Amino acid sequence: MEKIGIIGFGNMGEAFAAGLRARLPEKKLVVVEKLPTRAGVARDRYKVLDCTGDWVQFFSHADVVILAVKPQDADSLLREISSYSQGKRFISIMAGKQLSFLQTHLHTPYLSRFMPNLAAMHGKAAIGVSFPEGSSTPSPEMESFRAECLQIAEAVGKPIQIPERLMPMMTGLSGSGIAFVFQFIHAMALGAVKTGFGYPAALETTLQVMEGAVEVLRKTGESPSAWITRVTSPAGTTIEGLQVLEENAFTATVMGAVEAASRRAKELEGV
Ligand SMILES: NC(=O)c1ccc[n+]([C@@H]2O[C@H](COP(=O)([O-])OP(=O)(O)OC[C@H]3O[C@@H](n4cnc5c(N)ncnc54)[C@H](OP(=O)(O)O)[C@@H]3O)[C@@H](O)[C@H]2O)c1
């Protein structure tokens, strides 16, 4: 893999360019972006080869292409590139666009779907990665394509390989889930404000608590419930707070939020 093409240089296109520049600096980047200001950012900040307006040049350079336009722009884009796409390698990050839809337009078996979240901007996304499911053993070319995809995903976070049918659930957990975590952080900070903290100190403290909790879970490999039991002393402060959370159905509410977002993603996918 020498050159990576990106079509659509918005938030996600830029996140991939930044991650690839930082982690795979030897790769060359080629871009097509219809907004001149965004194409300028791609050229000036990431030193990409801008092929906007010249698909022949773009496809002669790009060994693997990341499709990073909005889902509503997918149809017109795929129609535009379908005469160049045969046998090429594609990664789509477009929410709700299935591999079978891509296959119909792009006429190539080398397809992958990613579901990142906005932490891709800082190389910390949880990224669902799917490939077309076939019964036969993958060819060496397909194996090398899959390895390339995982390498590209690692440039912006942690790839989690899943069957495509779980993509809507990944949207609920990762794509939308990051907003649920922001909401929880905000709520913790507001609780501290209620008890007398200023919001900036409350937020900073909450972020440290979050980082600490993640670190404990990662370093020990133990489950959240094991640690909750350890932190909760008899007739202590933690059990008082936990009771309030559960009186207000905290666990069921969060479960419901992930489920609702997944359900909506499924509806948008038309399955
Ligand atoms: N942002 C997230 O957190 C997130 C998470 C998971 C998945 N995704 C997926 O990532 C994709 C990109 O999202 P985003 O937030 O980066 O969107 P965005 O900021 O709107 O970026 C898309 C860019 O592509 C350009 N574009 C549209 N059609 C084009 C074409 N035919 N050729 C070249 N450029 C074209 C757009 O220009 P115009 O504005 O002029 O149309 C825009 O600058 C979406 O499909 C989304 O579902 C995003």
The ligand as a Gaussian input file, in Angstrom:
#p B3LYP/6-31G(d) Opt

LIG

0 1
 N      -18.672000      12.705000      12.225000
 C      -18.803000      11.553000      12.905000
 O      -18.722000      11.485000      14.138000
 C      -19.015000      10.253000      12.153000
 C      -19.036000       9.020000      12.842000
 C      -19.194000       7.844000      12.115000
 C      -19.339000       7.890000      10.736000
 N      -19.339000       9.086000      10.102000
 C      -19.517000       9.106000       8.650000
 O      -18.436000       9.785000       8.062000
 C      -18.866000      10.408000       6.863000
 C      -18.314000      11.815000       6.828000
 O      -18.840000      12.551000       7.934000
 P      -18.266000      13.979000       8.280000
 O      -18.806000      14.346000       9.607000
 O      -16.796000      14.010000       8.028000
 O      -19.027000      14.840000       7.126000
 P      -18.633000      16.270000       6.525000
 O      -17.849000      17.044000       7.518000
 O      -19.883000      16.847000       5.933000
 O      -17.612000      15.905000       5.340000
 C      -17.959000      15.428000       4.076000
 C      -17.219000      16.285000       3.031000
 O      -17.312000      15.641000       1.762000
 C      -17.619000      16.636000       0.779000
 N      -18.252000      15.991000      -0.373000
 C      -19.546000      15.643000      -0.546000
 N      -19.722000      15.026000      -1.734000
 C      -18.514000      14.975000      -2.336000
 C      -18.047000      14.457000      -3.592000
 N      -18.877000      13.882000      -4.467000
 N      -16.727000      14.563000      -3.875000
 C      -15.894000      15.135000      -2.993000
 N      -16.262000      15.677000      -1.803000
 C      -17.559000      15.573000      -1.462000
 C      -18.532000      17.578000       1.514000
 O      -18.663000      18.802000       0.849000
 P      -20.113000      19.583000       0.953000
 O      -20.258000      20.000000       2.370000
 O      -19.968000      20.714000      -0.014000
 O      -21.177000      18.595000       0.560000
 C      -17.814000      17.701000       2.876000
 O      -16.800000      18.672000       2.843000
 C      -20.393000      10.351000       6.848000
 O      -20.840000       9.447000       5.855000
 C      -20.778000       9.861000       8.224000
 O      -21.893000       8.996000       8.173000
 C      -19.171000      10.266000      10.760000

